[in-house]
Amino acid sequence: MNKNKSFRAFCRALSLYDHFLLSCHVSPEADSIGSLLAMDSLLRRLGKKTTVICEDPFPQRLEACLSSKRWKMLNELQKPQSYFQALITTDCPTLERIGKVRDIITPDTVIFNIDHHISNQFFGHFNFVRPKASACGEVVFEIFKRMRMTIHKEEAKNLYIAIMTDTGSFKYSNTTVSCHRVAAELISLGIDVDKINDAFYSTYSLSRIHLYSRLLSRVKTTPSGKIAWVGMKRSDLSHSGATYEDAEGFIDFLKYLKEVKVAFFMSEMKPDRQVKVSFRAKGNYDVNKIATYFHGGGHLKASGCVLRGTLHQAEKAILNCLHQQFRLG
């Protein structure tokens, strides 16, 4: 495994195998899915056999824009393990992030790692990792270009959604001149930007509004106001009729507070005593350090991890770590 292997070696290796397993991280979002579907399309156009398998189901909120026809769950797999010669992962800083899909690969499975996380561990036999890219979708766009593959309209939509969502509609600090140029080229291929924006940003369920109301009433800040956070209980979902998907994006409300430098959102997960945490930062604060401390990872301004324990225990541990790292209080 060599993180310095050339892109030419990456492409040459792709040509050696006929059947690929493609997967992305657990609890997949638009960047991981859009990148995965675009790579699936590219490989099939090259004459490869592909199977897309993920641990978690396709998110309902993405079905209006992204196709779920290729998406399979682990329990739908009927082929033996040896059927897959190679694995392609998208948007995964570690192999562990694909969850139980690891159980269907063997020591002989050749791994292609496509990602943009600064915390990527270069776990693949072949790694195409671009930490300066705005999204994994931008990395996959580069693969299309370097392989001189014309991007079809459906692929353009997948890649545009990947980049748009991971940059917060081009508002986050990872937005670059390069990603604007890529987005412009993708739009020029005829994708319906209005339809995409309506599906992502103009359609809220009443249950999601009820959930946000409960969470907003419990937002906490430190005395200085530089840290803001909230914890979501499983009971919040049952009382509001919402889902974990509905909670995505709530952390932006915390980050938008004027004095806030670091925000974190905690979700009480289905397995007992597990808390999923998302971090966001403004200014020169690197929350990837915090996530990495808790065996997670991500980006300088947006990272995540999972802690064992209760919401209260997670809150205490995170605030202590933030104080030690950044002297925020």
Phi and psi in degrees as GROMACS dihedral restraints (atoms count N, CA, C in turn):
[ dihedral_restraints ]
;  ai    aj    ak    al  type     phi  dphi    fc
    3     4     5     6     1  -132.8    20    10
    4     5     6     7     1   114.8    20    10
    6     7     8     9     1   -70.9    20    10
    7     8     9    10     1   -11.0    20    10
    9    10    11    12     1   -98.3    20    10
   10    11    12    13     1     5.9    20    10
   12    13    14    15     1   -60.6    20    10
   13    14    15    16     1   144.2    20    10
   15    16    17    18     1   -75.0    20    10
   16    17    18    19     1   163.4    20    10
   18    19    20    21     1   -64.7    20    10
   19    20    21    22     1   -31.9    20    10
   21    22    23    24     1   -61.2    20    10
   22    23    24    25     1   -41.2    20    10
   24    25    26    27     1   -66.8    20    10
   25    26    27    28     1   -36.4    20    10
   27    28    29    30     1   -60.2    20    10
   28    29    30    31     1   -48.7    20    10
   30    31    32    33     1   -69.5    20    10
   31    32    33    34     1   -38.5    20    10
   33    34    35    36     1   -61.7    20    10
   34    35    36    37     1   -40.0    20    10
   36    37    38    39     1   -67.2    20    10
   37    38    39    40     1   -37.7    20    10
   39    40    41    42     1   -57.0    20    10
   40    41    42    43     1   -37.3    20    10
   42    43    44    45     1   -72.1    20    10
   43    44    45    46     1   -15.3    20    10
   45    46    47    48     1   -82.1    20    10
   46    47    48    49     1   -15.8    20    10
   48    49    50    51     1  -117.8    20    10
   49    50    51    52     1   150.6    20    10
   51    52    53    54     1  -105.5    20    10
   52    53    54    55     1   -29.7    20    10
   54    55    56    57     1  -127.7    20    10
   55    56    57    58     1   120.5    20    10
   57    58    59    60     1  -113.2    20    10
   58    59    60    61     1   139.2    20    10
   60    61    62    63     1   -97.5    20    10
   61    62    63    64     1   130.7    20    10
   63    64    65    66     1  -117.6    20    10
   64    65    66    67     1   136.6    20    10
   66    67    68    69     1  -151.2    20    10
   67    68    69    70     1   159.0    20    10
   69    70    71    72     1  -131.0    20    10
   70    71    72    73     1  -173.3    20    10
   72    73    74    75     1   -73.4    20    10
   73    74    75    76     1   159.9    20    10
   75    76    77    78     1   -61.6    20    10
   76    77    78    79     1   157.9    20    10
   78    79    80    81     1    49.2    20    10
   79    80    81    82     1    58.2    20    10
   81    82    83    84     1   -67.5    20    10
   82    83    84    85     1   146.9    20    10
   84    85    86    87     1  -120.9    20    10
   85    86    87    88     1  -173.8    20    10
   87    88    89    90     1   -64.3    20    10
   88    89    90    91     1   -35.9    20    10
   90    91    92    93     1   -66.5    20    10
   91    92    93    94     1   -47.7    20    10
   93    94    95    96     1   -64.3    20    10
   94    95    96    97     1   -40.2    20    10
   96    97    98    99     1   -73.0    20    10
   97    98    99   100     1   -46.8    20    10
   99   100   101   102     1   -59.2    20    10
  100   101   102   103     1   -41.2    20    10
  102   103   104   105     1   -65.5    20    10
  103   104   105   106     1   -42.4    20    10
  105   106   107   108     1   -64.3    20    10
  106   107   108   109     1   -45.5    20    10
  108   109   110   111     1   -67.3    20    10
  109   110   111   112     1   -35.5    20    10
  111   112   113   114     1   -66.9    20    10
  112   113   114   115     1   -41.6    20    10
  114   115   116   117     1   -66.5    20    10
  115   116   117   118     1   -37.5    20    10
  117   118   119   120     1   -59.5    20    10
  118   119   120   121     1   -44.2    20    10
  120   121   122   123     1   -65.0    20    10
  121   122   123   124     1   -43.6    20    10
  123   124   125   126     1   -58.6    20    10
  124   125   126   127     1   -46.9    20    10
  126   127   128   129     1   -65.0    20    10
  127   128   129   130     1   -40.4    20    10
  129   130   131   132     1   -66.0    20    10
  130   131   132   133     1   -34.0    20    10
  132   133   134   135     1   -68.1    20    10
  133   134   135   136     1   -23.5    20    10
  135   136   137   138     1   -85.4    20    10
  136   137   138   139     1     2.6    20    10
  138   139   140   141     1    88.6    20    10
  139   140   141   142     1    12.4    20    10
  141   142   143   144     1   -86.7    20    10
  142   143   144   145     1   153.4    20    10
  144   145   146   147     1   -89.7    20    10
  145   146   147   148     1   133.7    20    10
  147   148   149   150     1  -134.8    20    10
  148   149   150   151     1   149.9    20    10
  150   151   152   153     1  -136.7    20    10
  151   152   153   154     1   125.8    20    10
  153   154   155   156     1   -99.7    20    10
  154   155   156   157     1   115.4    20    10
  156   157   158   159     1  -132.2    20    10
  157   158   159   160     1   131.0    20    10
  159   160   161   162     1  -134.5    20    10
  160   161   162   163     1   156.6    20    10
  162   163   164   165     1   -69.2    20    10
  163   164   165   166     1   -39.9    20    10
  165   166   167   168     1  -102.3    20    10
  166   167   168   169     1   155.4    20    10
  168   169   170   171     1   -68.6    20    10
  169   170   171   172     1   162.9    20    10
  171   172   173   174     1   -66.6    20    10
  172   173   174   175     1   128.2    20    10
  174   175   176   177     1   -62.7    20    10
  175   176   177   178     1   130.1    20    10
  177   178   179   180     1   -60.2    20    10
  178   179   180   181     1   -35.7    20    10
  180   181   182   183     1   -69.1    20    10
  181   182   183   184     1   -13.9    20    10
  183   184   185   186     1   -96.9    20    10
  184   185   186   187     1    -7.6    20    10
  186   187   188   189     1   -65.3    20    10
  187   188   189   190     1   -24.1    20    10
  189   190   191   192     1   -70.6    20    10
  190   191   192   193     1   -21.6    20    10
  192   193   194   195     1  -118.3    20    10
  193   194   195   196     1   -34.0    20    10
  195   196   197   198     1  -113.7    20    10
  196   197   198   199     1   141.5    20    10
  198   199   200   201     1   -78.7    20    10
  199   200   201   202     1   133.4    20    10
  201   202   203   204     1  -103.7    20    10
  202   203   204   205     1     8.4    20    10
  204   205   206   207     1   -63.4    20    10
  205   206   207   208     1   -32.0    20    10
  207   208   209   210     1   -87.9    20    10
  208   209   210   211     1    -8.2    20    10
  210   211   212   213     1   -79.2    20    10
  211   212   213   214     1   127.0    20    10
  213   214   215   216     1  -127.2    20    10
  214   215   216   217     1   147.4    20    10
  216   217   218   219     1   -92.3    20    10
  217   218   219   220     1   162.1    20    10
  219   220   221   222     1   -56.9    20    10
  220   221   222   223     1   -37.9    20    10
  222   223   224   225     1   -71.3    20    10
  223   224   225   226     1    -6.7    20    10
  225   226   227   228     1   -91.7    20    10
  226   227   228   229     1    -7.5    20    10
  228   229   230   231     1   -74.2    20    10
  229   230   231   232     1   129.1    20    10
  231   232   233   234     1  -121.7    20    10
  232   233   234   235     1    -9.8    20    10
  234   235   236   237     1   -84.8    20    10
  235   236   237   238     1   153.0    20    10
  237   238   239   240     1   -69.4    20    10
  238   239   240   241     1   161.5    20    10
  240   241   242   243     1   -57.7    20    10
  241   242   243   244     1   -37.3    20    10
  243   244   245   246     1   -68.0    20    10
  244   245   246   247     1    -8.8    20    10
  246   247   248   249     1   -64.6    20    10
  247   248   249   250     1   -28.8    20    10
  249   250   251   252     1   -98.0    20    10
  250   251   252   253     1   121.7    20    10
  252   253   254   255     1   -85.5    20    10
  253   254   255   256     1   -30.5    20    10
  255   256   257   258     1  -144.6    20    10
  256   257   258   259     1   153.9    20    10
  258   259   260   261     1  -118.6    20    10
  259   260   261   262     1   133.8    20    10
  261   262   263   264     1  -114.9    20    10
  262   263   264   265     1   127.2    20    10
  264   265   266   267     1  -113.2    20    10
  265   266   267   268     1   144.6    20    10
  267   268   269   270     1  -123.6    20    10
  268   269   270   271     1   137.3    20    10
  270   271   272   273     1    65.5    20    10
  271   272   273   274     1    30.6    20    10
  273   274   275   276     1  -117.4    20    10
  274   275   276   277     1   114.7    20    10
  276   277   278   279     1   -73.1    20    10
  277   278   279   280     1   -23.1    20    10
  279   280   281   282     1  -136.8    20    10
  280   281   282   283     1   157.2    20    10
  282   283   284   285     1   -67.1    20    10
  283   284   285   286     1   -28.9    20    10
  285   286   287   288     1   -60.7    20    10
  286   287   288   289     1   -22.6    20    10
  288   289   290   291     1   -68.7    20    10
  289   290   291   292     1   -15.5    20    10
  291   292   293   294     1   -83.4    20    10
  292   293   294   295     1    -1.4    20    10
  294   295   296   297     1    66.1    20    10
  295   296   297   298     1  -134.9    20    10
  297   298   299   300     1   -70.3    20    10
  298   299   300   301     1   -11.1    20    10
  300   301   302   303     1   -61.0    20    10
  301   302   303   304     1   -24.7    20    10
  303   304   305   306     1   -58.0    20    10
  304   305   306   307     1   -27.1    20    10
  306   307   308   309     1   -69.5    20    10
  307   308   309   310     1   -16.1    20    10
  309   310   311   312     1  -104.0    20    10
  310   311   312   313     1     7.0    20    10
  312   313   314   315     1  -104.2    20    10
  313   314   315   316     1   159.2    20    10
  315   316   317   318     1  -118.6    20    10
  316   317   318   319     1   170.9    20    10
  318   319   320   321     1   -59.7    20    10
  319   320   321   322     1   -20.3    20    10
  321   322   323   324     1   -87.8    20    10
  322   323   324   325     1    -8.6    20    10
  324   325   326   327     1   -69.0    20    10
  325   326   327   328     1   125.8    20    10
  327   328   329   330     1   -83.9    20    10
  328   329   330   331     1   129.3    20    10
  330   331   332   333     1  -107.9    20    10
  331   332   333   334     1   127.8    20    10
  333   334   335   336     1  -109.2    20    10
  334   335   336   337     1   120.2    20    10
  336   337   338   339     1  -108.9    20    10
  337   338   339   340     1   113.0    20    10
  339   340   341   342     1  -116.3    20    10
  340   341   342   343     1   120.7    20    10
  342   343   344   345     1  -162.2    20    10
  343   344   345   346     1   172.5    20    10
  345   346   347   348     1  -136.2    20    10
  346   347   348   349     1     7.8    20    10
  348   349   350   351     1   -75.9    20    10
  349   350   351   352     1   137.3    20    10
  351   352   353   354     1   -67.1    20    10
  352   353   354   355     1   -22.5    20    10
  354   355   356   357     1   -90.3    20    10
  355   356   357   358     1     8.2    20    10
  357   358   359   360     1   -59.5    20    10
  358   359   360   361     1   136.6    20    10
  360   361   362   363     1   -96.2    20    10
  361   362   363   364     1     8.8    20    10
  363   364   365   366     1    49.6    20    10
  364   365   366   367     1    53.3    20    10
  366   367   368   369     1   -81.9    20    10
  367   368   369   370     1    -9.2    20    10
  369   370   371   372     1   -83.7    20    10
  370   371   372   373     1   161.3    20    10
  372   373   374   375     1   -68.7    20    10
  373   374   375   376     1   -30.2    20    10
  375   376   377   378     1  -132.7    20    10
  376   377   378   379     1   124.4    20    10
  378   379   380   381     1  -121.6    20    10
  379   380   381   382     1   127.7    20    10
  381   382   383   384     1  -122.6    20    10
  382   383   384   385     1    89.8    20    10
  384   385   386   387     1  -120.1    20    10
  385   386   387   388     1   126.7    20    10
  387   388   389   390     1  -127.6    20    10
  388   389   390   391     1    87.5    20    10
  390   391   392   393     1   -60.5    20    10
  391   392   393   394     1   -22.8    20    10
  393   394   395   396     1   -83.8    20    10
  394   395   396   397     1    -7.3    20    10
  396   397   398   399     1   -72.9    20    10
  397   398   399   400     1   146.1    20    10
  399   400   401   402     1   -69.0    20    10
  400   401   402   403     1   -28.7    20    10
  402   403   404   405     1  -157.8    20    10
  403   404   405   406     1   162.6    20    10
  405   406   407   408     1   -62.8    20    10
  406   407   408   409     1   -31.0    20    10
  408   409   410   411     1   -58.5    20    10
  409   410   411   412     1   -34.6    20    10
  411   412   413   414     1   -69.8    20    10
  412   413   414   415     1   -33.7    20    10
  414   415   416   417     1   -66.6    20    10
  415   416   417   418     1   -43.1    20    10
  417   418   419   420     1   -66.8    20    10
  418   419   420   421     1   -37.3    20    10
  420   421   422   423     1   -55.7    20    10
  421   422   423   424     1   -42.3    20    10
  423   424   425   426     1   -64.3    20    10
  424   425   426   427     1   -35.9    20    10
  426   427   428   429     1   -62.9    20    10
  427   428   429   430     1   -45.2    20    10
  429   430   431   432     1   -56.4    20    10
  430   431   432   433     1   -45.8    20    10
  432   433   434   435     1   -67.1    20    10
  433   434   435   436     1   -45.3    20    10
  435   436   437   438     1   -66.7    20    10
  436   437   438   439     1   -29.2    20    10
  438   439   440   441     1   -88.4    20    10
  439   440   441   442     1     2.7    20    10
  441   442   443   444     1    56.0    20    10
  442   443   444   445     1    42.7    20    10
  444   445   446   447     1   -98.0    20    10
  445   446   447   448     1   125.5    20    10
  447   448   449   450     1   -64.6    20    10
  448   449   450   451     1   134.8    20    10
  450   451   452   453     1   -88.7    20    10
  451   452   453   454     1   121.5    20    10
  453   454   455   456     1   -81.2    20    10
  454   455   456   457     1   164.3    20    10
  456   457   458   459     1   -58.7    20    10
  457   458   459   460     1   -44.4    20    10
  459   460   461   462     1   -65.1    20    10
  460   461   462   463     1   -39.4    20    10
  462   463   464   465     1   -64.5    20    10
  463   464   465   466     1   -39.6    20    10
  465   466   467   468     1   -62.0    20    10
  466   467   468   469     1   -41.4    20    10
  468   469   470   471     1   -63.3    20    10
  469   470   471   472     1   -44.5    20    10
  471   472   473   474     1   -58.2    20    10
  472   473   474   475     1   -46.3    20    10
  474   475   476   477     1   -70.6    20    10
  475   476   477   478     1   -38.9    20    10
  477   478   479   480     1   -62.8    20    10
  478   479   480   481     1   -45.2    20    10
  480   481   482   483     1   -63.0    20    10
  481   482   483   484     1   -39.2    20    10
  483   484   485   486     1   -59.1    20    10
  484   485   486   487     1   -47.7    20    10
  486   487   488   489     1   -72.7    20    10
  487   488   489   490     1   -43.2    20    10
  489   490   491   492     1   -58.5    20    10
  490   491   492   493     1   -46.3    20    10
  492   493   494   495     1   -72.8    20    10
  493   494   495   496     1   -37.9    20    10
  495   496   497   498     1   -75.2    20    10
  496   497   498   499     1   -15.0    20    10
  498   499   500   501     1  -100.8    20    10
  499   500   501   502     1     5.7    20    10
  501   502   503   504     1    62.4    20    10
  502   503   504   505     1    47.1    20    10
  504   505   506   507     1    57.0    20    10
  505   506   507   508     1    42.3    20    10
  507   508   509   510     1    65.8    20    10
  508   509   510   511     1    33.5    20    10
  510   511   512   513     1  -107.5    20    10
  511   512   513   514     1   -25.1    20    10
  513   514   515   516     1   -75.3    20    10
  514   515   516   517     1   167.1    20    10
  516   517   518   519     1   -70.2    20    10
  517   518   519   520     1   -13.9    20    10
  519   520   521   522     1   -82.5    20    10
  520   521   522   523     1     0.8    20    10
  522   523   524   525     1   -70.2    20    10
  523   524   525   526     1   129.1    20    10
  525   526   527   528     1  -130.7    20    10
  526   527   528   529     1   169.7    20    10
  528   529   530   531     1   -58.3    20    10
  529   530   531   532     1   -41.9    20    10
  531   532   533   534     1   -60.5    20    10
  532   533   534   535     1   -45.9    20    10
  534   535   536   537     1   -70.1    20    10
  535   536   537   538     1   -29.7    20    10
  537   538   539   540     1   -65.3    20    10
  538   539   540   541     1   -40.7    20    10
  540   541   542   543     1   -65.2    20    10
  541   542   543   544     1   -41.8    20    10
  543   544   545   546     1   -62.8    20    10
  544   545   546   547     1   -46.2    20    10
  546   547   548   549     1   -60.1    20    10
  547   548   549   550     1   -41.0    20    10
  549   550   551   552     1   -61.7    20    10
  550   551   552   553     1   -42.3    20    10
  552   553   554   555     1   -65.3    20    10
  553   554   555   556     1   -40.3    20    10
  555   556   557   558     1   -65.7    20    10
  556   557   558   559     1   -40.6    20    10
  558   559   560   561     1   -62.9    20    10
  559   560   561   562     1   -36.9    20    10
  561   562   563   564     1   -64.1    20    10
  562   563   564   565     1   -15.6    20    10
  564   565   566   567     1   -85.2    20    10
  565   566   567   568     1     2.5    20    10
  567   568   569   570     1   100.1    20    10
  568   569   570   571     1    15.0    20    10
  570   571   572   573     1   -71.7    20    10
  571   572   573   574     1   152.8    20    10
  573   574   575   576     1   -91.8    20    10
  574   575   576   577     1    90.9    20    10
  576   577   578   579     1   -65.1    20    10
  577   578   579   580     1   -37.9    20    10
  579   580   581   582     1   -59.9    20    10
  580   581   582   583     1   -45.3    20    10
  582   583   584   585     1   -63.5    20    10
  583   584   585   586     1   -40.7    20    10
  585   586   587   588     1   -63.5    20    10
  586   587   588   589     1   -47.7    20    10
  588   589   590   591     1   -62.8    20    10
  589   590   591   592     1   -40.3    20    10
  591   592   593   594     1   -62.0    20    10
  592   593   594   595     1   -42.7    20    10
  594   595   596   597     1   -66.1    20    10
  595   596   597   598     1   -35.7    20    10
  597   598   599   600     1   -89.4    20    10
  598   599   600   601     1   -35.5    20    10
  600   601   602   603     1  -122.7    20    10
  601   602   603   604     1    -4.8    20    10
  603   604   605   606     1  -121.2    20    10
  604   605   606   607     1    14.5    20    10
  606   607   608   609     1  -132.1    20    10
  607   608   609   610     1    99.5    20    10
  609   610   611   612     1  -114.2    20    10
  610   611   612   613     1   138.1    20    10
  612   613   614   615     1   -82.3    20    10
  613   614   615   616     1   157.6    20    10
  615   616   617   618     1   -63.6    20    10
  616   617   618   619     1   -34.2    20    10
  618   619   620   621     1   -64.4    20    10
  619   620   621   622     1   -34.5    20    10
  621   622   623   624     1   -66.9    20    10
  622   623   624   625     1   -39.1    20    10
  624   625   626   627     1   -62.9    20    10
  625   626   627   628     1   -42.4    20    10
  627   628   629   630     1   -62.4    20    10
  628   629   630   631     1   -40.1    20    10
  630   631   632   633     1   -63.9    20    10
  631   632   633   634     1   -46.6    20    10
  633   634   635   636     1   -59.9    20    10
  634   635   636   637     1   -37.5    20    10
  636   637   638   639     1   -61.1    20    10
  637   638   639   640     1   -44.3    20    10
  639   640   641   642     1   -63.3    20    10
  640   641   642   643     1   -43.9    20    10
  642   643   644   645     1   -69.3    20    10
  643   644   645   646     1   -40.7    20    10
  645   646   647   648     1   -61.5    20    10
  646   647   648   649     1   -31.6    20    10
  648   649   650   651     1   -72.2    20    10
  649   650   651   652     1   -11.4    20    10
  651   652   653   654     1  -118.3    20    10
  652   653   654   655     1    12.5    20    10
  654   655   656   657     1   -62.3    20    10
  655   656   657   658     1   134.1    20    10
  657   658   659   660     1  -117.4    20    10
  658   659   660   661     1   152.3    20    10
  660   661   662   663     1  -138.2    20    10
  661   662   663   664     1   158.3    20    10
  663   664   665   666     1   -75.5    20    10
  664   665   666   667     1   164.8    20    10
  666   667   668   669     1   -53.1    20    10
  667   668   669   670     1   -34.1    20    10
  669   670   671   672     1   -78.3    20    10
  670   671   672   673     1   -17.0    20    10
  672   673   674   675     1    80.4    20    10
  673   674   675   676     1     6.0    20    10
  675   676   677   678     1   -83.8    20    10
  676   677   678   679     1   -16.2    20    10
  678   679   680   681     1  -123.1    20    10
  679   680   681   682     1   133.0    20    10
  681   682   683   684     1  -130.1    20    10
  682   683   684   685     1   144.9    20    10
  684   685   686   687     1  -158.4    20    10
  685   686   687   688     1   165.6    20    10
  687   688   689   690     1  -156.1    20    10
  688   689   690   691     1   150.0    20    10
  690   691   692   693     1  -115.3    20    10
  691   692   693   694     1   131.5    20    10
  693   694   695   696     1  -102.2    20    10
  694   695   696   697     1   122.3    20    10
  696   697   698   699     1   -87.4    20    10
  697   698   699   700     1   156.9    20    10
  699   700   701   702     1   -61.6    20    10
  700   701   702   703     1   -30.4    20    10
  702   703   704   705     1   -66.7    20    10
  703   704   705   706     1   -25.2    20    10
  705   706   707   708     1   -62.6    20    10
  706   707   708   709     1   -36.4    20    10
  708   709   710   711     1   -71.2    20    10
  709   710   711   712     1   -44.3    20    10
  711   712   713   714     1   -67.4    20    10
  712   713   714   715     1   -37.3    20    10
  714   715   716   717     1   -71.8    20    10
  715   716   717   718     1   -31.3    20    10
  717   718   719   720     1   -95.1    20    10
  718   719   720   721     1   -16.3    20    10
  720   721   722   723     1    78.6    20    10
  721   722   723   724     1    14.2    20    10
  723   724   725   726     1   -92.2    20    10
  724   725   726   727     1   177.3    20    10
  726   727   728   729     1  -123.8    20    10
  727   728   729   730     1   171.4    20    10
  729   730   731   732     1   -59.2    20    10
  730   731   732   733     1   -35.0    20    10
  732   733   734   735     1   -59.7    20    10
  733   734   735   736     1   -37.1    20    10
  735   736   737   738     1   -63.6    20    10
  736   737   738   739     1   -25.0    20    10
  738   739   740   741     1   -80.5    20    10
  739   740   741   742     1   -15.0    20    10
  741   742   743   744     1   -63.2    20    10
  742   743   744   745     1   132.5    20    10
  744   745   746   747     1    99.1    20    10
  745   746   747   748     1   -15.4    20    10
  747   748   749   750     1   -63.0    20    10
  748   749   750   751     1   -32.0    20    10
  750   751   752   753     1   -58.1    20    10
  751   752   753   754     1   -24.3    20    10
  753   754   755   756     1   -63.0    20    10
  754   755   756   757     1   -32.7    20    10
  756   757   758   759     1   -59.8    20    10
  757   758   759   760     1   -37.8    20    10
  759   760   761   762     1   -71.3    20    10
  760   761   762   763     1   -41.9    20    10
  762   763   764   765     1   -66.6    20    10
  763   764   765   766     1   -28.0    20    10
  765   766   767   768     1   -77.1    20    10
  766   767   768   769     1   -10.3    20    10
  768   769   770   771     1   -61.7    20    10
  769   770   771   772     1   137.0    20    10
  771   772   773   774     1   -56.1    20    10
  772   773   774   775     1   -48.1    20    10
  774   775   776   777     1   -82.6    20    10
  775   776   777   778     1   -13.5    20    10
  777   778   779   780     1   -67.7    20    10
  778   779   780   781     1   133.8    20    10
  780   781   782   783     1  -107.6    20    10
  781   782   783   784     1   -35.4    20    10
  783   784   785   786     1  -134.2    20    10
  784   785   786   787     1   134.0    20    10
  786   787   788   789     1  -126.3    20    10
  787   788   789   790     1   146.8    20    10
  789   790   791   792     1  -142.1    20    10
  790   791   792   793     1   145.7    20    10
  792   793   794   795     1  -122.0    20    10
  793   794   795   796     1   125.3    20    10
  795   796   797   798     1  -110.0    20    10
  796   797   798   799     1   134.9    20    10
  798   799   800   801     1  -121.4    20    10
  799   800   801   802     1   123.9    20    10
  801   802   803   804     1   -74.3    20    10
  802   803   804   805     1   118.4    20    10
  804   805   806   807     1   -90.8    20    10
  805   806   807   808     1   169.1    20    10
  807   808   809   810     1   -61.4    20    10
  808   809   810   811     1   -46.8    20    10
  810   811   812   813     1   -63.4    20    10
  811   812   813   814     1   135.3    20    10
  813   814   815   816     1   -59.7    20    10
  814   815   816   817     1   142.1    20    10
  816   817   818   819     1    61.4    20    10
  817   818   819   820     1    41.0    20    10
  819   820   821   822     1  -130.2    20    10
  820   821   822   823     1   136.8    20    10
  822   823   824   825     1  -129.4    20    10
  823   824   825   826     1   121.0    20    10
  825   826   827   828     1   -88.6    20    10
  826   827   828   829     1   133.8    20    10
  828   829   830   831     1  -126.0    20    10
  829   830   831   832     1   133.4    20    10
  831   832   833   834     1  -114.0    20    10
  832   833   834   835     1   137.8    20    10
  834   835   836   837     1  -116.9    20    10
  835   836   837   838     1   144.5    20    10
  837   838   839   840     1  -135.9    20    10
  838   839   840   841     1   150.7    20    10
  840   841   842   843     1  -140.8    20    10
  841   842   843   844     1   156.0    20    10
  843   844   845   846     1  -124.2    20    10
  844   845   846   847     1   156.6    20    10
  846   847   848   849     1    73.3    20    10
  847   848   849   850     1  -143.5    20    10
  849   850   851   852     1   -98.2    20    10
  850   851   852   853     1    33.4    20    10
  852   853   854   855     1  -101.2    20    10
  853   854   855   856     1   124.7    20    10
  855   856   857   858     1  -100.1    20    10
  856   857   858   859     1    96.0    20    10
  858   859   860   861     1   -78.0    20    10
  859   860   861   862     1    -8.9    20    10
  861   862   863   864     1   -62.0    20    10
  862   863   864   865     1   -32.0    20    10
  864   865   866   867     1   -62.4    20    10
  865   866   867   868     1   -39.9    20    10
  867   868   869   870     1   -69.3    20    10
  868   869   870   871     1   -47.2    20    10
  870   871   872   873     1   -61.7    20    10
  871   872   873   874     1   -41.4    20    10
  873   874   875   876     1   -63.5    20    10
  874   875   876   877     1   -37.4    20    10
  876   877   878   879     1   -57.6    20    10
  877   878   879   880     1   -35.7    20    10
  879   880   881   882     1   -97.8    20    10
  880   881   882   883     1    24.5    20    10
  882   883   884   885     1    66.9    20    10
  883   884   885   886     1    28.0    20    10
  885   886   887   888     1  -111.9    20    10
  886   887   888   889     1  -147.3    20    10
  888   889   890   891     1   168.2    20    10
  889   890   891   892     1  -171.6    20    10
  891   892   893   894     1   148.6    20    10
  892   893   894   895     1  -121.9    20    10
  894   895   896   897     1  -122.8    20    10
  895   896   897   898     1   171.4    20    10
  897   898   899   900     1   -58.2    20    10
  898   899   900   901     1   -42.4    20    10
  900   901   902   903     1  -104.0    20    10
  901   902   903   904     1    -8.0    20    10
  903   904   905   906     1  -150.2    20    10
  904   905   906   907     1   114.1    20    10
  906   907   908   909     1  -144.2    20    10
  907   908   909   910     1   176.8    20    10
  909   910   911   912     1  -159.4    20    10
  910   911   912   913     1   167.9    20    10
  912   913   914   915     1  -163.7    20    10
  913   914   915   916     1   175.1    20    10
  915   916   917   918     1  -127.1    20    10
  916   917   918   919     1   129.3    20    10
  918   919   920   921     1  -112.1    20    10
  919   920   921   922     1   145.6    20    10
  921   922   923   924     1   -88.7    20    10
  922   923   924   925     1   139.1    20    10
  924   925   926   927     1   128.5    20    10
  925   926   927   928     1  -168.3    20    10
  927   928   929   930     1   -91.2    20    10
  928   929   930   931     1   171.3    20    10
  930   931   932   933     1   -59.4    20    10
  931   932   933   934     1   -42.6    20    10
  933   934   935   936     1   -63.3    20    10
  934   935   936   937     1   -42.2    20    10
  936   937   938   939     1   -66.2    20    10
  937   938   939   940     1   -40.3    20    10
  939   940   941   942     1   -64.4    20    10
  940   941   942   943     1   -44.2    20    10
  942   943   944   945     1   -57.8    20    10
  943   944   945   946     1   -46.2    20    10
  945   946   947   948     1   -63.7    20    10
  946   947   948   949     1   -44.3    20    10
  948   949   950   951     1   -65.3    20    10
  949   950   951   952     1   -40.8    20    10
  951   952   953   954     1   -68.8    20    10
  952   953   954   955     1   -44.5    20    10
  954   955   956   957     1   -62.6    20    10
  955   956   957   958     1   -37.7    20    10
  957   958   959   960     1   -65.1    20    10
  958   959   960   961     1   -42.4    20    10
  960   961   962   963     1   -66.3    20    10
  961   962   963   964     1   -41.3    20    10
  963   964   965   966     1   -62.4    20    10
  964   965   966   967     1   -39.3    20    10
  966   967   968   969     1   -66.1    20    10
  967   968   969   970     1   -42.5    20    10
  969   970   971   972     1   -67.5    20    10
  970   971   972   973     1   -41.6    20    10
  972   973   974   975     1   -76.4    20    10
  973   974   975   976     1   -43.2    20    10
  975   976   977   978     1  -118.9    20    10
  976   977   978   979     1    -5.3    20    10
  978   979   980   981     1    58.5    20    10
  979   980   981   982     1    34.1    20    10
  981   982   983   984     1   -91.8    20    10
  982   983   984   985     1   142.3    20    10
